[in-house]
Amino acid sequence: MLKQSVLNVLMYYDIFHYPLTIEEIFKSCDQKCSRAQVECIVEELVDDKIIFRFEKFYSLHNKLDLILRRLDGNQRADRYLKIAHLFIKIIASFPFVRAIFVSGSVSKNYADKNSDVDFFVIAAPNKVWILKVMLVLFKKTFLLNHNKFFCANYLIDSDHLTISNKNIYTSLEIVTLIPVYGKSYCQKFYEENEWVKDFYPNYPLPSLEQVPKSRRRSGKFIMEMLLSNKLGNKLDDLMLKLVTKYWKIKHGKNYKSQDDYQAAITNTKQTSRAHWRNFHKSVFVDLETKKEAFRNTSLVD
């Protein structure tokens, strides 16, 4: 029922201590509905003292500091996004980059003092790992390993755009991506991942009208020409092998099991994904805990 769906949305975002507006609740519902329907249900929940209203924001908790925290995080995300445009241009200049999205918390219009600007990058086929290594070397050499505004932690190749992990966490990451480079590849990515509508049927995809097309300027074009062959493919295989071995040695000991490690990273020929804190795993646990706590709440269809 829609009322439970609304409450589920608020519980999910409560994991991140993030109050929502009516519009955000509506877009995040897993049932097709109207904004007016959601607004009516939210008012009922407020009247029943199940949730709380602070001007335009709604939360499971009667705490003003959550609102202040959100507003501060929204302002910081705006600043971070403006700074990130310089680094978007830098990433776009690398060989084999086909599209760039801003991801992570900044794409959801929130950043705290410890937040990074994360990037989701689409690479040319068979070149994910050459690109990954080049980005890491640039960061270590020219940015002194500082990744505040240069954290390309998810790369996929343009021939394999469908995201296989189909769940509420991954689908939210997709619908909140901010496309910033490579218009046609961004469009293809959204077309390949229409399954997100099963989780977020009311969430509109962003306009691509202002997104620059993918371009290959002279230096980028020459580098791609030199490596668009069997040698380049073998080099990509070697980079995959070396990075996988290095990450296993450096980070493997930080996880309780091999399953936990593999949940945090994906190293395949077509994908490089590294979410070292394995945060998505704890999200599912926390969400079920919150749902259990609310199971005895009286909800009316």
PATOR-502252 format. One line per 10 residues: number of its first residue (from 1); their letters; for each residue x negated, y negated, z negated of N, C-alpha, C. Coordinates in steps of 0.001 Angstrom, whole numbers, padded with zeros to 6 digits, always signed. Example, Ala and Ser with C-alpha at 12.3 -4.5 7.8 and 13.67 -1.06 7.14 Angstrom:
residues 2
1	AS	-013190,+005690,-007800,-012300,+004500,-007800,-013200,+003300,-007800 | -012850,+002250,-007080,-013670,+001060,-007140,-012900,-000030,-007870 .
This chain:
residues 301
1	MLKQSVLNVL	-000835,+001195,+000000,+000000,+000000,+000000,-000870,-001246,+000000 | -000304,-002339,+000458,-001087,-003556,+000650,-001582,-004141,-000670 | -000769,-004031,-001716,-001202,-004595,-003003,-002459,-003892,-003506 | -002501,-002587,-003351,-003704,-001850,-003750,-004886,-002235,-002890 | -004629,-002452,-001605,-005685,-002874,-000687,-006280,-004208,-001121 | -005426,-005155,-001486,-005889,-006468,-001966,-006737,-006301,-003219 | -006267,-005464,-004117,-007012,-005250,-005357,-008348,-004558,-005088 | -008362,-003632,-004134,-009610,-002964,-003769,-010647,-003959,-003243 | -010177,-004930,-002459,-011075,-005968,-001941,-011703,-006743,-003089 | -010874,-007154,-004030,-011385,-007924,-005168,-012336,-007097,-006022 .
11	MYYDIFHYPL	-012052,-005812,-006152,-012951,-004939,-006915,-014285,-004782,-006205 | -014231,-004638,-004877,-015476,-004479,-004119,-016365,-005711,-004284 | -015807,-006875,-004099,-016606,-008096,-004205,-016987,-008409,-005641 | -016246,-007866,-006596,-016602,-008066,-007995,-017919,-007375,-008340 | -018270,-006344,-007581,-019574,-005695,-007762,-020692,-006714,-007568 | -020451,-007677,-006681,-021434,-008722,-006370,-021158,-010016,-007140 | -020188,-009943,-008085,-019823,-011109,-008913,-019404,-012290,-008031 | -018558,-011978,-007037,-018254,-012963,-006006,-016742,-013168,-005879 | -016206,-014270,-006426,-014780,-014591,-006251,-014473,-014894,-004787 | -013224,-014723,-004390,-012834,-014863,-002990,-011708,-015862,-002794 .
21	TIEEIFKSCD	-011613,-016392,-001584,-010482,-017212,-001189,-009404,-016308,-000579 | -008210,-016860,-000390,-007136,-016100,+000252,-007566,-015612,+001631 | -008195,-016484,+002410,-008628,-016126,+003756,-009617,-014963,+003724 | -010534,-014976,+002777,-011530,-013902,+002674,-010874,-012591,+002253 | -009914,-012658,+001351,-009194,-011448,+000937,-008439,-010867,+002126 | -007749,-011716,+002852,-006989,-011282,+004033,-007902,-010588,+005048 | -009020,-011204,+005375,-009920,-010631,+006373,-010515,-009304,+005916 | -010620,-009121,+004606,-011298,-007942,+004079,-010362,-006777,+003766 | -009069,-006964,+003930,-008125,-005880,+003666,-008302,-004749,+004686 | -008110,-003532,+004219,-008259,-002385,+005119,-006945,-002011,+005803 .
31	QKCSRAQVEC	-005923,-002840,+005635,-004645,-002625,+006307,-004315,-003818,+007185 | -003758,-003549,+008344,-003332,-004621,+009227,-002172,-005369,+008574 | -002322,-006676,+008445,-001309,-007461,+007750,-001439,-008918,+008161 | -000579,-009760,+007594,-000652,-011193,+007853,-001245,-011899,+006648 | -001737,-013089,+006880,-002282,-013894,+005786,-001186,-014229,+004775 | +000011,-014478,+005263,+001130,-014815,+004379,+001465,-013655,+003436 | +001400,-012434,+003944,+001654,-011263,+003099,+000622,-011162,+001976 | -000631,-011385,+002335,-001704,-011322,+001343,-001534,-012421,+000303 | -001208,-013607,+000749,-001029,-014736,-000172,+000086,-014441,-001174 | +001165,-013841,-000715,+002278,-013499,-001597,+001854,-012488,-002655 .
41	IVEELVDDKI	+001117,-011467,-002237,+000659,-010432,-003167,-000337,-010998,-004170 | -001239,-011852,-003711,-002226,-012456,-004605,-001524,-013276,-005687 | -000493,-014017,-005318,+000247,-014811,-006303,+000937,-013907,-007324 | +001446,-012762,-006881,+002044,-011806,-007811,+001015,-011292,-008815 | -000174,-010979,-008311,-001239,-010484,-009186,-001678,-011542,-010197 | -001675,-012799,-009774,-001996,-013892,-010693,-000906,-014019,-011758 | +000343,-013983,-011328,+001466,-014088,-012262,+001459,-012948,-013276 | +001032,-011764,-012842,+000969,-010601,-013727,-000308,-010571,-014558 | -001146,-011600,-014376,-002417,-011713,-015108,-003348,-010522,-014864 | -003253,-009970,-013664,-004183,-008919,-013252,-005436,-009554,-012662 .
51	IFRFEKFYSL	-005264,-010679,-011969,-006393,-011453,-011452,-006211,-012911,-011879 | -007242,-013727,-011637,-007233,-015107,-012109,-007570,-016061,-010964 | -006955,-017246,-011031,-007151,-018256,-009989,-007904,-019447,-010555 | -008882,-019907,-009803,-009603,-021140,-010091,-009570,-021981,-008819 | -008618,-022913,-008757,-008389,-023689,-007542,-008184,-022733,-006359 | -009091,-022697,-005372,-008868,-021846,-004195,-009499,-020464,-004322 | -010122,-020159,-005462,-010826,-018891,-005635,-010052,-017942,-006545 | -010242,-016628,-006298,-009564,-015585,-007078,-010590,-014555,-007531 | -010405,-014088,-008771,-011374,-013175,-009366,-010679,-012221,-010330 | -011322,-011101,-010603,-010823,-010173,-011610,-011076,-010685,-013018 .
61	HNKLDLILRR	-011898,-011721,-013144,-012311,-012201,-014464,-011952,-013673,-014654 | -011587,-014002,-015845,-011247,-015386,-016186,-012521,-016123,-016618 | -013440,-016265,-015652,-014747,-016845,-015954,-015086,-017928,-014926 | -015146,-019150,-015385,-015465,-020268,-014500,-016891,-020177,-013969 | -017798,-019576,-014749,-019197,-019529,-014311,-019374,-018713,-013029 | -018464,-017773,-012748,-018531,-017027,-011498,-018271,-017940,-010301 | -017367,-018893,-010485,-017068,-019850,-009420,-018275,-020755,-009184 | -018858,-021242,-010264,-020020,-022130,-010153,-021192,-021395,-009512 | -021336,-020120,-009880,-022405,-019297,-009287,-022187,-019155,-007788 | -020954,-018905,-007391,-020662,-018762,-005971,-020951,-020055,-005218 .
71	LDGNQRADRY	-020483,-021183,-005731,-020676,-022461,-005042,-022157,-022785,-004880 | -022930,-022502,-005923,-024379,-022724,-005851,-025004,-021818,-004795 | -024563,-020562,-004744,-025084,-019617,-003764,-024690,-019968,-002344 | -023485,-020508,-002157,-023045,-020946,-000826,-023921,-022075,-000310 | -024223,-023035,-001178,-025060,-024169,-000773,-026472,-023717,-000435 | -027002,-022794,-001223,-028360,-022305,-000960,-028397,-021517,+000350 | -027362,-020731,+000626,-027309,-019972,+001880,-027296,-020910,+003083 | -026583,-022015,+002977,-026574,-023009,+004065,-027979,-023542,+004326 | -028708,-023824,+003247,-030079,-024335,+003396,-030983,-023270,+004007 | -030860,-022053,+003531,-031693,-020961,+004036,-031440,-020723,+005522 .
81	LKIAHLFIKI	-030170,-020801,+005919,-029838,-020540,+007308,-030429,-021605,+008227 | -030454,-022850,+007779,-031054,-023919,+008575,-032558,-023707,+008732 | -033215,-023296,+007641,-034654,-023030,+007700,-034933,-021824,+008602 | -034031,-020849,+008574,-034241,-019601,+009312,-034282,-019795,+010815 | -033715,-020880,+011327,-033681,-021078,+012778,-035082,-021133,+013385 | -036044,-021668,+012657,-037423,-021667,+013139,-037928,-020239,+013304 | -037631,-019379,+012342,-038113,-018005,+012382,-037343,-017164,+013396 | -036107,-017544,+013659,-035343,-016873,+014716,-036033,-017088,+016065 | -036484,-018318,+016309,-037192,-018622,+017554,-038497,-017830,+017645 | -039175,-017679,+016517,-040428,-016923,+016509,-040165,-015452,+016827 .
91	IASFPFVRAI	-039176,-014863,+016168,-038857,-013455,+016422,-038426,-013252,+017874 | -037629,-014181,+018386,-037143,-014072,+019771,-038285,-014101,+020783 | -039413,-014690,+020403,-040547,-014787,+021324,-041352,-013489,+021405 | -041099,-012544,+020504,-041852,-011284,+020511,-041415,-010395,+021674 | -042352,-009642,+022241,-041994,-008685,+023294,-040974,-007676,+022793 | -040084,-007278,+023679,-039099,-006221,+023459,-037932,-006624,+022553 | -037865,-007872,+022113,-036695,-008329,+021352,-035571,-008643,+022326 | -034416,-008022,+022111,-033275,-008230,+022993,-032152,-009017,+022314 | -032015,-008869,+021006,-030981,-009621,+020283,-031364,-009732,+018812 | -030855,-010771,+018166,-031121,-011010,+016745,-029817,-011400,+016058 .
101	FVSGSVSKNY	-029596,-010817,+014888,-028492,-011210,+014006,-029075,-011544,+012639 | -028505,-012536,+011970,-028790,-012736,+010553,-027911,-011756,+009784 | -028500,-011066,+008826,-027758,-010059,+008058,-027939,-010317,+006563 | -027587,-009332,+005740,-027773,-009463,+004298,-026847,-010484,+003661 | -027212,-010949,+002483,-026334,-011845,+001723,-026151,-013198,+002405 | -027182,-013685,+003091,-027078,-014991,+003753,-026004,-014957,+004835 | -025846,-013827,+005510,-024807,-013721,+006536,-023414,-013766,+005921 | -023339,-013537,+004626,-022066,-013617,+003909,-021936,-014941,+003165 | -022810,-015879,+003537,-022772,-017240,+002982,-023081,-017262,+001488 | -024039,-016425,+001071,-024470,-016462,-000328,-025963,-016156,-000408 .
111	ADKNSDVDFF	-026642,-016886,-001281,-028055,-016606,-001557,-028377,-017062,-002973 | -029038,-016193,-003729,-029568,-016638,-005018,-031056,-016940,-004843 | -031724,-017262,-005943,-033115,-017696,-005843,-034040,-016586,-005345 | -033613,-015330,-005485,-034453,-014212,-005074,-034083,-013657,-003706 | -033091,-014249,-003057,-032623,-013726,-001767,-033622,-013995,-000645 | -033688,-013042,+000276,-034436,-013223,+001518,-033439,-013464,+002652 | -033948,-013975,+003753,-033149,-014035,+004980,-033470,-012775,+005777 | -032488,-011896,+005871,-032681,-010622,+006564,-032262,-010743,+008022 | -032936,-009978,+008870,-032611,-009973,+010291,-032359,-008552,+010779 | -031318,-008421,+011575,-030985,-007183,+012275,-031368,-007418,+013731 .
121	VIAAPNKVWI	-032282,-006591,+014257,-032876,-006851,+015577,-032600,-005690,+016531 | -032192,-006029,+017740,-032054,-005034,+018802,-033300,-005095,+019676 | -033954,-003951,+019830,-035195,-003858,+020603,-034945,-003136,+021928 | -035879,-003280,+022832,-035825,-002545,+024098,-035955,-001048,+023813 | -035435,-000184,+024685,-035527,+001265,+024482,-036979,+001731,+024331 | -037178,+002628,+023380,-038499,+003236,+023130,-039551,+002235,+022658 | -039100,+001093,+022124,-040072,+000093,+021683,-039769,-000420,+020267 | -038922,+000278,+019538,-038573,-000147,+018167,-039814,-000246,+017289 | -040692,+000746,+017400,-041809,+000805,+016453,-042991,-000063,+016854 | -043187,-000266,+018129,-044183,-001256,+018556,-043760,-002635,+018055 .
131	LKVMLVLFKK	-042486,-002951,+018224,-041973,-004249,+017756,-042057,-004351,+016243 | -041685,-003292,+015543,-041730,-003302,+014081,-043141,-003608,+013586 | -044116,-002945,+014141,-045501,-003146,+013711,-045974,-004557,+014042 | -045610,-005073,+015208,-045999,-006436,+015568,-045398,-007458,+014603 | -044147,-007259,+014226,-043494,-008181,+013282,-044169,-008125,+011909 | -044493,-006918,+011469,-045160,-006765,+010161,-046550,-007400,+010183 | -047300,-007174,+011252,-048643,-007752,+011360,-048583,-009283,+011391 | -047597,-009827,+012091,-047422,-011285,+012116,-047136,-011809,+010717 | -046249,-011123,+010012,-045894,-011555,+008657,-047106,-011506,+007728 | -047870,-010427,+007798,-049015,-010277,+006912,-050146,-011248,+007270 .
141	TFLLNHNKFF	-050302,-011524,+008554,-051422,-012360,+009003,-051116,-013848,+008908 | -049984,-014250,+009425,-049681,-015680,+009532,-048776,-016208,+008418 | -048038,-015313,+007780,-047162,-015737,+006682,-047662,-015237,+005337 | -048865,-014642,+005345,-049488,-014122,+004121,-048565,-013145,+003394 | -047867,-012331,+004183,-046947,-011306,+003685,-045737,-011891,+002955 | -045470,-013162,+003185,-044320,-013811,+002565,-043107,-013600,+003461 | -042078,-012925,+002938,-040951,-012553,+003798,-039643,-013248,+003419 | -039735,-014377,+002743,-038532,-015088,+002318,-037610,-015380,+003501 | -038184,-015805,+004610,-037391,-016150,+005788,-037776,-015298,+007004 | -038405,-014156,+006727,-038898,-013333,+007839,-038829,-011862,+007447 .
151	CANYLIDSDH	-037611,-011391,+007235,-037431,-010013,+006770,-036600,-009236,+007798 | -037276,-008698,+008805,-036604,-007902,+009838,-036564,-006455,+009363 | -035574,-006133,+008538,-035569,-004822,+007892,-034690,-003783,+008583 | -034082,-004161,+009717,-033251,-003198,+010442,-033430,-003439,+011936 | -033983,-002452,+012639,-034171,-002526,+014081,-033537,-001304,+014730 | -032853,-001512,+015846,-032328,-000403,+016645,-032654,-000668,+018106 | -032617,+000377,+018932,-032911,+000126,+020343,-031619,-000054,+021142 | -031734,-000737,+022249,-030562,-001190,+023002,-029819,-000066,+023711 | -030389,+001136,+023721,-029690,+002283,+024295,-028955,+003109,+023238 | -029114,+002724,+021990,-028486,+003465,+020889,-027918,+002464,+019879 .
161	LTISNKNIYT	-026840,+001819,+020273,-026304,+000707,+019479,-025228,+001121,+018475 | -024729,+002328,+018596,-023684,+002761,+017664,-024284,+003096,+016306 | -023767,+002463,+015256,-024223,+002743,+013891,-023490,+003977,+013387 | -024240,+004973,+012957,-023641,+006273,+012623,-023027,+006314,+011229 | -023534,+005522,+010288,-022988,+005531,+008926,-021703,+004714,+008880 | -020584,+005393,+009015,-019296,+004706,+009118,-018594,+004710,+007766 | -018792,+003620,+007026,-018186,+003486,+005706,-017914,+002013,+005420 | -017322,+001732,+004277,-016916,+000377,+003945,-018116,-000557,+003818 | -019221,-000053,+003279,-020409,-000886,+003091,-021024,-001264,+004437 | -021240,-000263,+005288,-021854,-000514,+006588,-020964,-001373,+007471 .
171	SLEIVTLIPV	-019664,-001104,+007456,-018754,-001889,+008295,-018718,-003350,+007865 | -018816,-003614,+006560,-018871,-005008,+006102,-020157,-005674,+006581 | -021253,-004926,+006552,-022506,-005479,+007053,-022392,-005856,+008530 | -021656,-005058,+009294,-021523,-005327,+010730,-020625,-006526,+010995 | -019454,-006572,+010347,-018512,-007662,+010656,-019013,-009015,+010163 | -019949,-009006,+009208,-020462,-010280,+008695,-021786,-010696,+009342 | -022305,-009888,+010261,-023519,-010290,+010974,-023304,-011624,+011681 | -024353,-012446,+011701,-024302,-013717,+012435,-025173,-013584,+013682 | -024577,-013499,+014867,-025377,-013378,+016092,-026063,-014697,+016423 | -027371,-014653,+016658,-028113,-015892,+016895,-028973,-015855,+018156 .
181	YGKSYCQKFY	-029077,-014685,+018795,-029909,-014589,+020001,-029529,-013336,+020774 | -029511,-013461,+022133,-029262,-012299,+022979,-027782,-012025,+023183 | -027097,-012951,+023801,-025634,-012925,+023913,-025089,-011604,+024454 | -025592,-011142,+025577,-025027,-009943,+026202,-025264,-008700,+025354 | -026416,-008621,+024697,-026708,-007479,+023839,-025867,-007519,+022568 | -025613,-008714,+022062,-024713,-008854,+020906,-023325,-008349,+021264 | -022851,-008733,+022437,-021535,-008300,+022891,-021476,-006778,+023014 | -022508,-006199,+023599,-022550,-004744,+023747,-022575,-004052,+022392 | -023290,-004626,+021437,-023358,-004042,+020099,-021966,-003994,+019468 | -021223,-005089,+019568,-019875,-005111,+019001,-018960,-004106,+019703 .
191	EENEWVKDFY	-019111,-003976,+021009,-018289,-003022,+021757,-018590,-001586,+021341 | -019851,-001309,+021032,-020242,+000043,+020627,-019842,+000366,+019191 | -019433,-000645,+018448,-019101,-000423,+017030,-017696,-000921,+016688 | -016778,-000677,+017616,-015391,-001062,+017369,-014748,-000270,+016246 | -015393,+000801,+015819,-014881,+001599,+014704,-014754,+000788,+013417 | -015457,-000350,+013314,-015361,-001153,+012086,-013936,-001635,+011856 | -013131,-001701,+012917,-011735,-002122,+012781,-010926,-001136,+011947 | -011419,+000094,+011811,-010743,+001057,+010941,-010845,+000633,+009481 | -011887,-000101,+009147,-012096,-000568,+007785,-011661,-002023,+007601 | -011826,-002828,+008637,-011513,-004261,+008558,-010682,-004692,+009779 .
201	PNYPLPSLEQ	-009413,-004277,+009832,-008581,-004581,+011013,-008257,-006063,+011186 | -008415,-006867,+010116,-008068,-008290,+010193,-009287,-009197,+010366 | -010474,-008584,+010407,-011700,-009395,+010436,-012049,-009767,+011878 | -012008,-011043,+012226,-012331,-011433,+013606,-013835,-011379,+013864 | -014204,-010938,+015039,-015614,-010968,+015398,-016024,-012398,+015733 | -017275,-012746,+015482,-017715,-014127,+015714,-017751,-014476,+017201 | -017595,-015737,+017485,-017708,-016209,+018860,-019167,-016127,+019316 | -019361,-015708,+020555,-020714,-015605,+021119,-021005,-016749,+022085 | -020105,-017712,+022148,-020213,-018783,+023135,-021509,-019568,+023012 | -021957,-019821,+021767,-023152,-020629,+021549,-024426,-019799,+021377 .
211	VPKSRRRSGK	-024313,-018486,+021505,-025487,-017620,+021314,-026354,-017638,+022565 | -027642,-017969,+022443,-028532,-018008,+023618,-028683,-016635,+024264 | -028870,-016632,+025561,-029130,-015388,+026278,-030541,-014898,+025976 | -030727,-013597,+026107,-032056,-013026,+025941,-032932,-013436,+027127 | -034110,-013987,+026807,-035021,-014445,+027865,-036407,-013837,+027670 | -037097,-013643,+028790,-038473,-013144,+028724,-039387,-014161,+029395 | -040008,-014998,+028581,-040942,-015991,+029107,-042252,-015309,+029487 | -043158,-016067,+030070,-044341,-015483,+030717,-045140,-014544,+029817 | -045512,-015003,+028608,-046318,-014162,+027725,-045578,-012908,+027311 | -044309,-013062,+026978,-043474,-011925,+026589,-043311,-010951,+027755 .
221	FIMEMLLSNK	-043098,-011491,+028941,-042902,-010676,+030140,-044159,-009863,+030456 | -045321,-010492,+030363,-046584,-009807,+030672,-046826,-008662,+029693 | -046618,-008939,+028393,-046823,-007898,+027381,-045871,-006722,+027614 | -044646,-007023,+027960,-043688,-005952,+028212,-044070,-005140,+029443 | -044562,-005813,+030465,-044989,-005112,+031676,-046127,-004141,+031372 | -047055,-004572,+030515,-048220,-003745,+030195,-047848,-002490,+029412 | -046739,-002564,+028641,-046378,-001443,+027774,-045100,-000728,+028192 | -044527,-001119,+029322,-043306,-000455,+029806,-043682,+000723,+030696 | -044298,+001713,+030064,-044774,+002898,+030792,-044998,+004035,+029798 | -045592,+005116,+030260,-045822,+006266,+029382,-046765,+005910,+028234 .
231	LGNKLDDLML	-047747,+005072,+028533,-048670,+004648,+027476,-047926,+003919,+026373 | -047026,+003023,+026762,-046231,+002294,+025780,-045355,+003218,+024955 | -044763,+004223,+025605,-043919,+005173,+024881,-044726,+005995,+023885 | -045933,+006411,+024302,-046791,+007166,+023386,-047264,+006302,+022227 | -047540,+005031,+022511,-047944,+004115,+021446,-046806,+003931,+020448 | -045572,+003848,+020960,-044419,+003725,+020077,-044272,+004962,+019197 | -044485,+006134,+019776,-044439,+007385,+019001,-045496,+007371,+017904 | -046685,+006893,+018236,-047772,+006837,+017262,-047433,+005874,+016122 | -046874,+004708,+016462,-046496,+003743,+015431,-045447,+004328,+014488 | -044483,+005047,+015052,-043458,+005708,+014230,-044097,+006699,+013263 .
241	KLVTKYWKIK	-045005,+007488,+013768,-045661,+008502,+012934,-046481,+007857,+011817 | -047239,+006821,+012157,-048102,+006175,+011166,-047303,+005431,+010106 | -046271,+004705,+010525,-045456,+003954,+009560,-044697,+004909,+008641 | -044162,+005977,+009197,-043435,+006954,+008388,-044343,+007540,+007314 | -045552,+007885,+007704,-046513,+008450,+006743,-046899,+007411,+005688 | -047141,+006181,+006105,-047533,+005114,+005178,-046423,+004824,+004188 | -045180,+004685,+004676,-044058,+004397,+003784,-043837,+005537,+002789 | -044011,+006753,+003247,-043822,+007904,+002361,-044826,+007879,+001214 | -046083,+007572,+001531,-047127,+007503,+000501,-046881,+006332,-000444 | -046544,+005172,+000112,-046398,+003962,-000686,-045109,+003935,-001505 .
251	HGKNYKSQDD	-044007,+004379,-000901,-042697,+004202,-001536,-042047,+005499,-002007 | -042490,+006631,-001484,-041824,+007895,-001807,-041762,+008189,-003287 | -042802,+007821,-004028,-042853,+008113,-005460,-041859,+007293,-006279 | -041276,+006276,-005668,-040332,+005410,-006390,-038917,+005967,-006419 | -038695,+007119,-005785,-037356,+007691,-005708,-037306,+009035,-006419 | -036169,+009305,-007036,-036023,+010522,-007823,-036004,+011770,-006959 | -035519,+011634,-005739,-035407,+012807,-004867,-035644,+012404,-003418 | -035842,+013407,-002587,-036003,+013182,-001157,-034718,+012601,-000563 | -033575,+013020,-001080,-032287,+012499,-000600,-032173,+011005,-000869 | -032614,+010580,-002046,-032577,+009149,-002376,-033488,+008353,-001452 .
261	YQAAITNTKQ	-034658,+008904,-001178,-035604,+008230,-000287,-035031,+008104,+001118 | -034448,+009183,+001611,-033893,+009166,+002958,-032647,+008285,+003057 | -031955,+008099,+001936,-030801,+007194,+001933,-031252,+005741,+002016 | -032460,+005462,+001515,-032972,+004085,+001500,-033575,+003684,+002830 | -034115,+004642,+003578,-034769,+004308,+004844,-034283,+005225,+005962 | -034411,+004736,+007176,-034173,+005554,+008364,-035331,+005328,+009323 | -036097,+006363,+009551,-037204,+006312,+010516,-036937,+007319,+011622 | -036369,+006848,+012726,-036187,+007693,+013897,-036736,+006948,+015102 | -036756,+007602,+016229,-037268,+006971,+017443,-036446,+005734,+017803 | -035169,+005745,+017480,-034287,+004650,+017871,-033984,+003655,+016760 .
271	TSRAHWRNFH	-034381,+003950,+015518,-033962,+003114,+014382,-035066,+002956,+013357 | -035221,+001732,+012872,-036066,+001457,+011703,-035214,+000696,+010705 | -034877,+001353,+009605,-034052,+000731,+008567,-034727,+000936,+007220 | -034946,-000147,+006492,-035584,-000045,+005178,-034855,-000935,+004183 | -034043,-000308,+003335,-033374,-001000,+002231,-033891,-000362,+000941 | -035041,-000851,+000500,-035803,-000156,-000532,-035058,+000009,-001851 | -034182,-000910,-002186,-033468,-000804,-003465,-032316,+000195,-003408 | -032023,+000701,-002213,-030954,+001696,-002069,-029649,+001184,-002675 | -029389,-000106,-002458,-028287,-000769,-003141,-026935,-000199,-002742 | -026822,+000216,-001477,-025516,+000693,-001009,-025051,+001921,-001777 .
281	KSVFVDLETK	-025984,+002724,-002274,-025612,+003917,-003033,-024937,+003528,-004347 | -025510,+002541,-005042,-024928,+002102,-006308,-023597,+001396,-006099 | -023410,+000782,-004917,-022148,+000104,-004623,-020997,+001096,-004661 | -021159,+002253,-004043,-020092,+003248,-004023,-019780,+003756,-005430 | -020815,+003943,-006234,-020615,+004394,-007619,-019858,+003326,-008413 | -020289,+002084,-008298,-019649,+000992,-009023,-018202,+000795,-008592 | -017946,+000939,-007288,-016581,+000761,-006787,-015645,+001833,-007351 | -016103,+003069,-007384,-015265,+004132,-007941,-015020,+003916,-009428 | -016022,+003403,-010131,-015860,+003109,-011560,-014798,+002037,-011777 | -014835,+001000,-010947,-013841,-000072,-011064,-012446,+000425,-010708 .
291	KEAFRNTSLV	-012347,+001265,-009697,-011050,+001808,-009318,-010470,+002658,-010441 | -011327,+003440,-011074,-010878,+004272,-012186,-010360,+003414,-013336 | -011049,+002302,-013579,-010636,+001407,-014662,-009288,+000760,-014387 | -008962,+000592,-013094,-007701,-000055,-012732,-006577,+000940,-012412 | -006871,+002254,-012534,-005879,+003251,-012133,-004592,+003169,-012928 | -004698,+002740,-014154,-003517,+002669,-015010,-002779,+001350,-014907 | -003295,+000467,-014020,-002618,-000801,-013806,-001315,-000554,-013042 | -000239,-001159,-013492,+001060,-000966,-012839,+001139,-001812,-011586 | +001185,-001146,-010421,+001293,-001839,-009137,+002613,-001453,-008474 | +003261,-002433,-007921,+004555,-002218,-007300,+004409,-002293,-005790 .
301	D	+005002,-001389,-005055,+004931,-001419,-003596,+005562,-002683,-003046 .
